[in-house]
């Protein structure tokens, strides 16, 4: 299985959103947190005016004003039912008039408050508009945990290997966070053909409502120069929504699972791989195909047969093709040859379900 989340970050992030170390990432995210200001105001009391550049800005009942970020402007436009892309093309005064009309109409229909997150650094900047059910998970809380994780492991957990252009897989902006960490010092199954597997994980979050908090853990063969993760296995994704007690219970539970994963010994993963290498799916090819097909995955019998053929072809690498490990890797080989990403992901996920029966 190939994982592309980190590669997409690498290919799209501007220079000012890339960080060379966990310490630098943590300093930036906690800097945002330290300069954060929250406010709760009825939508009926909000107005949009123009700054000296004739760009829309938010005005409070006291006359305080704040500029918009790209994200918060889009959020406000969505709240009042106006397409942000259209408003951004209008002259500033016309965009402000449209937003004010939308705010007035919203106030007539909904008696509700706007929960604002602002950034104070000389002037005010609106970072987000959130609802009363939204619970914020601060990016800085996550980066501090990652920094401690690296320090407590004596540097075993590190940012991803340097990609083309120097990226280490650490990114943050005014609206989101993404980090890619690896443990390359304790290869799992190092004596296996191919030199074994390393452990890695992605973490992502948005403290303004642009994304849920999530962790994706995996074993992998190698990471290439554009941060595509190749040969990923035992991929697990955990998510926490920014609602209710997310910070207190949901965030805490996900953090605990991440720490448990990070502190697990290589011998535990090796034992799991060994179980998969010895768990037989059937006495012969037909029995194996029947067993896998009977699991009711999205795989067709033709795809399963192709996976078996790949497992036979690479038996010196993956071991007995009749085992779970043989079939998982055979199906991964099939996925690599598929032309479209959604097809590859579907086959890879189906292959991952095989590991669950061991």
C-alpha positions in Angstrom: 0.0 0.0 0.0 1.2 3.5 -0.8 0.3 6.5 1.4 0.2 9.9 -0.2 -0.9 12.3 2.6 2.6 13.5 3.3 3.5 13.8 -0.4 0.5 16.0 -1.0 1.7 18.2 1.9 5.2 18.3 0.4 4.0 19.3 -3.0 1.6 22.1 -2.0 2.9 23.9 1.1 4.6 27.3 0.7 8.0 27.9 2.3 6.6 29.8 5.3 4.5 26.7 6.3 7.5 24.3 6.4 9.5 23.6 9.5 12.9 21.9 9.8 12.5 20.6 13.3 9.9 19.6 15.9 11.2 22.4 18.1 10.6 25.0 15.4 7.1 23.6 14.6 6.2 23.6 18.3 7.4 27.2 18.8 5.3 28.4 15.8 2.1 26.5 16.9 2.4 27.6 20.5 3.2 31.1 19.3 -0.2 31.2 17.6 -1.8 29.8 20.8 -0.2 32.5 23.0 -1.5 35.3 20.7 -5.0 33.9 20.4 -8.0 35.8 21.6 -11.5 34.4 21.7 -14.8 36.3 21.7 -18.4 35.4 21.5 -20.8 37.9 19.8 -24.3 37.6 18.3 -24.2 37.5 14.5 -26.7 40.4 14.7 -24.0 42.6 16.2 -21.4 41.9 13.6 -20.7 44.2 10.7 -18.3 44.2 7.7 -16.5 47.4 6.8 -13.5 48.3 4.7 -9.9 48.8 5.8 -7.5 51.4 4.3 -6.8 49.0 1.3 -10.6 48.9 0.7 -10.6 45.2 1.7 -13.4 43.8 3.9 -12.8 43.7 7.6 -15.0 42.7 10.6 -16.3 45.4 13.0 -17.6 44.7 16.5 -20.2 46.7 18.4 -17.4 48.5 20.2 -15.8 49.6 17.0 -12.9 47.1 17.2 -12.0 45.8 13.8 -10.1 42.8 12.5 -8.9 41.6 9.1 -9.9 38.3 7.7 -7.8 35.3 6.8 -8.6 33.5 3.6 -10.2 30.7 5.8 -12.2 32.9 8.1 -13.6 35.0 5.1 -14.7 31.7 3.6 -16.3 30.6 6.9 -18.3 33.8 7.2 -19.4 33.7 3.6 -20.7 30.2 4.2 -22.5 31.2 7.4 -24.5 33.9 5.5 -25.1 31.7 2.5 -22.9 33.5 0.0 -20.2 31.8 -2.3 -16.8 33.0 -1.1 -15.2 32.5 -4.5 -17.7 35.0 -5.9 -17.3 37.5 -3.1 -13.5 37.5 -3.5 -13.9 38.7 -7.1 -16.1 41.7 -6.2 -14.9 45.2 -5.3 -14.4 45.4 -1.5 -17.4 47.7 -0.9 -19.7 45.4 -2.8 -18.5 42.3 -1.0 -19.0 44.1 2.3 -22.6 45.0 1.4 -23.4 41.4 0.4 -21.9 40.1 3.7 -23.8 42.7 5.8 -27.1 41.8 4.0 -26.4 38.1 4.7 -25.6 38.9 8.4 -28.9 40.8 8.8 -30.9 38.0 7.1 -29.2 35.4 9.3 -30.0 37.3 12.4 -33.7 37.4 11.5 -33.8 33.6 11.1 -31.3 32.5 13.8 -30.7 33.9 17.2 -27.2 32.6 17.7 -23.7 33.6 18.6 -20.5 33.7 16.6 -17.6 32.1 18.4 -14.6 33.9 17.1 -10.9 33.0 17.3 -8.7 36.0 16.7 -4.9 36.5 16.4 -3.5 39.6 18.2 -0.2 40.8 17.0 -0.4 44.6 17.0 -3.6 44.4 15.1 -6.4 41.8 15.1 -6.9 39.0 12.6 -10.0 36.8 12.5 -8.9 33.2 12.2 -12.3 31.4 12.5 -16.0 31.5 13.1 -17.2 28.4 15.0 -20.5 27.2 16.4 -21.3 26.7 20.1 -20.8 22.9 19.8 -17.2 23.3 18.5 -14.4 22.3 20.9 -11.0 23.5 20.0 -7.9 21.2 20.0 -4.9 23.5 19.9 -2.2 22.6 17.4 0.4 23.6 20.0 -0.9 21.0 22.5 -0.3 18.3 19.8 3.2 19.6 18.8 4.3 19.7 22.4 3.2 16.1 22.8 5.2 15.2 19.7 8.3 17.0 21.0 8.1 15.2 24.3 7.6 11.9 22.5 10.8 12.4 20.5 12.7 13.5 23.7 11.4 10.7 25.8 12.4 8.1 23.1 15.9 9.6 23.1 15.5 10.6 19.5 14.1 7.3 18.3 11.1 9.1 16.9 12.2 11.7 14.4 10.7 13.8 11.6 10.5 12.0 8.2 13.7 11.6 6.2 14.6 14.8 4.3 12.6 15.0 1.1 13.6 16.9 -2.1 13.9 20.5 -1.2 14.7 19.8 2.4 11.2 19.2 3.8 11.1 17.0 7.0 7.3 16.4 6.8 6.4 19.2 9.4 3.9 21.8 8.3 1.7 24.4 10.0 -0.3 27.4 9.0 -2.9 29.8 10.5 -5.5 27.1 10.0 -3.9 23.6 10.1 -1.1 21.3 11.2 0.5 18.2 9.7 3.4 16.1 11.0 5.1 13.0 9.7 7.3 11.1 12.2 9.2 7.8 11.7 11.2 5.3 13.7 13.9 4.0 11.4 16.3 2.8 14.1 14.2 -0.3 15.1 13.4 -2.1 11.9 10.6 -4.7 12.4 11.4 -8.1 11.0 14.9 -6.9 9.9 15.9 -10.5 9.0 13.0 -10.9 6.6 13.7 -10.6 2.8 13.8 -6.9 1.9 15.3 -5.8 5.2 12.1 -5.5 7.3 9.8 -2.6 8.0 10.0 0.8 9.8 7.2 2.4 11.8 5.7 5.7 11.1 2.7 7.9 11.7 0.9 11.0 10.5 -0.8 13.5 12.7 -3.1 16.3 11.5 -5.4 18.9 13.1 -7.0 22.2 12.7 -7.7 24.6 15.5 -10.1 26.7 13.4 -12.4 23.9 12.1 -10.8 23.1 8.8 -10.1 19.4 9.7 -10.6 16.9 12.4 -7.8 15.7 14.7 -6.4 12.5 13.3 -3.6 10.0 13.6 -2.6 7.4 11.0 -0.1 4.7 12.1 1.6 2.2 9.8 4.6 0.0 9.0 6.4 0.8 5.8 9.2 -0.3 3.5 10.7 3.1 2.6 9.9 6.7 2.0 10.9 8.3 -1.3 12.2 11.8 -2.1 8.7 13.2 -2.5 7.5 11.7 0.8 5.3 8.9 -0.7 5.3 6.1 1.8 5.8 2.8 0.0 4.9 -0.7 1.1 2.7 0.5 4.0 1.1 -2.3 6.0 -1.1 -2.5 9.2 -2.4 1.0 8.4 -4.8 2.3 11.1 -6.6 5.6 11.1 -8.0 7.2 14.3 -10.0 10.5 14.2 -11.5 12.8 16.8 -14.1 15.4 16.0 -14.0 18.9 17.4 -17.2 18.6 19.3 -18.2 17.9 22.9 -15.4 16.8 25.2 -12.9 16.4 22.4 -10.1 18.1 24.3 -10.6 16.3 27.6 -11.6 12.8 26.5 -11.3 12.3 22.8 -7.9 14.1 22.4 -6.6 12.4 25.5 -7.6 9.0 24.3 -6.0 9.5 20.9 -2.9 10.8 22.5 -2.7 7.7 24.7 -3.1 5.4 21.7 -0.3 7.3 19.9 2.0 7.1 22.9 1.2 3.4 23.2 2.0 2.8 19.6 5.2 4.8 19.8 6.4 3.0 22.9 5.6 -0.5 21.6 8.6 -2.7 21.1 9.6 -4.0 17.7 9.2 -7.5 19.0 5.4 -7.0 19.3 5.2 -6.1 15.6 7.5 -8.9 14.6 5.3 -11.3 16.5 2.2 -10.0 14.6 4.1 -10.4 11.2 5.2 -13.9 12.2 1.6 -14.9 12.9 0.6 -13.6 9.5 3.4 -15.5 7.9 2.3 -18.8 9.4 -1.5 -18.3 9.3 -2.7 -20.5 6.5 -5.7 -19.5 4.4 -6.1 -22.9 2.8 -4.4 -26.1 1.7 -4.2 -25.1 -1.9 -4.9 -22.2 -4.3 -8.6 -22.8 -4.7 -9.1 -23.0 -0.9 -7.2 -19.7 -0.4 -9.2 -17.9 -3.1 -12.5 -19.2 -1.6 -11.4 -18.1 1.9 -10.5 -14.6 0.8 -13.5 -14.2 -1.4 -15.7 -15.3 1.5 -14.5 -12.4 3.6 -16.8 -10.2 1.5 -14.2 -7.5 0.7 -14.7 -5.3 -2.4 -12.2 -7.6 -4.2 -13.3 -9.6 -7.2 -12.3 -13.2 -7.5 -10.1 -12.2 -10.5 -8.2 -9.6 -8.3 -7.8 -12.2 -5.6 -6.4 -14.7 -8.1 -4.0 -12.0 -9.4 -2.8 -11.4 -5.8 -2.2 -15.1 -5.3 -0.2 -15.2 -8.6 1.9 -12.2 -7.4 2.5 -13.9 -4.0 3.7 -17.1 -5.9 5.9 -15.0 -8.1 7.6 -13.3 -5.1 7.5 -16.3 -2.7 11.2 -15.7 -1.8 10.2 -12.3 -0.4 6.8 -12.9 1.1 6.9 -16.6 2.0 4.1 -19.1 1.4 1.5 -17.6 -0.9 -1.2 -19.6 1.0 -0.6 -17.5 4.2 -2.1 -14.2 5.2 1.3 -12.5 4.8 1.8 -13.9 1.3 -1.7 -12.8 0.1 -1.5 -9.4 1.7 1.8 -8.6 -0.1 0.5 -10.2 -3.3 -2.5 -7.9 -3.3 -0.3 -5.0 -2.5 1.7 -5.8 -5.7 -1.6 -5.9 -7.7 -2.6 -2.5 -6.3 0.7 -0.9 -7.4 0.0 -1.8 -11.0 -3.5 -0.2 -11.0 -3.8 3.1 -12.9 -6.0 5.1 -10.5 -5.5 6.0 -6.9 -9.0 5.1 -5.8 -8.6 1.6 -7.2 -5.3 1.2 -5.5 -6.7 2.3 -2.2 -9.7 0.0 -2.4 -7.4 -3.1 -3.0 -5.0 -2.0 -0.3 -7.8 -1.6 2.2 -9.2 -5.0 1.3 -5.7 -6.5 1.8 -5.5 -4.8 5.2 -8.6 -6.6 6.3 -6.8 -9.9 5.9 -4.5 -8.9 8.7 -7.5 -8.6 11.0 -8.3 -12.3 10.9 -4.9 -13.3 12.3 
